[in-house]
Amino acid sequence: MKICVISGSPKGKNSITFQTVKFIALNHPECEFATLHVGQKIRSYEKDMSAALETVSRADLLLFCYPVYTFLVPCQLHRFIELLKESGVDLSGKCAAQITTSKHFYDTTAHAFIRENCADLGLRYLGGLSADMDDLTRPEGQDEALDFWELVCRRALTQYAEPYFMPEAKPVDAYRRMYEFFDESPKNEGREAVIVADLREGDDDLAGMIADFQARFPYPSRVVNIADYPFSGGCLGCFGCAVSGKCIYKDGFDDFLRNEIQTADAIVYAFRIKDHSMGAQMKMFDDRQFCNGHRTVTMGSPVAYLVRGDLAAEPNLRMVIEGRADVGRNFLAGIATDNTNMGAMIESLAYAIDREITLPQTFLGVGGMKIFRDLIWIMQGMMKADHEFYLEHGMYDFPQKEKATILKMKAVGAMIANPKVKAKMGNKMTEGMLAPYTKVLKKCAKELRRAQED
Ligand SMILES: Cc1cc2nc3c(=O)[nH]c(=O)nc-3n(C[C@H](O)[C@H](O)[C@H](O)COP(=O)(O)O)c2cc1C
């Protein structure tokens, strides 16, 4: 596959984000990467786009690689997209994906911006990786980058397109079956999905969607209809569950949740849109999960949605769906609406179960968890179950714990406060920032060489 990397960082080759692309390229010699450093060379592209257009036209996939800058993309990349559109180049049918680094502050809006522009350009969008600045220096971050790239390659080859729910967006159900294409079958070893549905009389369309999902999904699935659940009522906010995790209601919901829902390998929520949300019964199901406090107990399980209604017209509901998955560290495999996107969602969900995929959280998850972290720390005396969970999972990542980094930053601050030292340092600062990433790339190249020799 030919990839055109559209690198939006003004730092060009010294971009931290670009190191992730280099890491992926090292591990995937079968992919051919050509890079346009549009962030650094935008002035020259403003004068002449011909070379850039040639590279873009040759590619099968455009990979937008950029740092998140103030909610969106750097202005240079913004301008390049303008120039692409003005050129009238026909990119329809090509694929696109994106990789960013940031501190996750509004990485979500930046990613949405690229997705919207991909839709304008007729590009088939395959997904995005929003990495934290330091992710590539950690083994988990490296795995996430490689998992992401494998997902992108598979989606590229199987005609998958991630739905974006723009009003005019076309359904993306028609694409080649991933398992067939790769001559693989799902691992099926006793894994199953649970469909949590709010299904009532007259909901024939939703029932049809569920039946369709069950017939096509390669794993067994069972339906739990929460319309039938004998709830004693909605959450009372009494905090009776804070210490033990046990709800004061005696309707057995907490045990039911833990034994029937949270044990599944994937959860599929099925509802029809009602009053711009999932409806009051599904909301009761959500509220009563307060017996789990702020513990991300289904962390790592993928989720998907079957939604009846016009989700394209409900941006807030989409944000809720995305935010919930991200806070819970659940891979959002897809949302099928009114029988569109069903095939794509099914394939992604099965693949996510097989590979146990988790990708980095975005602003929605990172920001949400920081708020929870601070809250639980303060309320630890009362919210004992949460506190123990946060301690056990290393979730108290308070900045003051990073003493070595704080000291290092003090030393750097002292040096650059001195104009003479600063002048002497020149470009050394950017190079210094890049050192941990260069180390990762060198180690990876060495390991790959060694594996080839053996
Ligand atoms: C002008 C500017 C704006 C930025 N805005 C954001 C932001 O909105 N959200 C965020 O999480 N990080 C933000 N950052 C941090 C960068 O996204 C982050 O440092 C990134 O890893 C740099 O990548 P690069 O080396 O590839 O340019 C900003 C940095 C700069 C210089």
The ligand as a Gaussian input file, in Angstrom:
#p B3LYP/6-31G(d) Opt

LIG

0 1
 C        0.584000      26.394000      19.406000
 C        0.347000      25.098000      20.136000
 C       -0.953000      24.711000      20.440000
 C       -1.197000      23.511000      21.094000
 N       -2.491000      23.158000      21.388000
 C       -2.752000      21.980000      21.988000
 C       -4.098000      21.586000      22.271000
 O       -5.079000      22.271000      21.965000
 N       -4.285000      20.399000      22.901000
 C       -3.243000      19.603000      23.299000
 O       -3.495000      18.563000      23.923000
 N       -1.966000      19.939000      23.028000
 C       -1.682000      21.092000      22.388000
 N       -0.393000      21.438000      22.089000
 C        0.678000      20.470000      22.384000
 C        1.073000      19.651000      21.142000
 O       -0.039000      19.044000      20.539000
 C        2.061000      18.531000      21.518000
 O        3.163000      19.096000      22.135000
 C        2.479000      17.683000      20.341000
 O        2.946000      16.440000      20.828000
 C        3.602000      18.310000      19.527000
 O        3.842000      17.461000      18.416000
 P        4.918000      17.755000      17.280000
 O        6.283000      17.633000      17.903000
 O        4.644000      16.679000      16.271000
 O        4.677000      19.122000      16.715000
 C       -0.115000      22.652000      21.467000
 C        1.192000      23.059000      21.166000
 C        1.424000      24.261000      20.522000
 C        2.852000      24.656000      20.222000

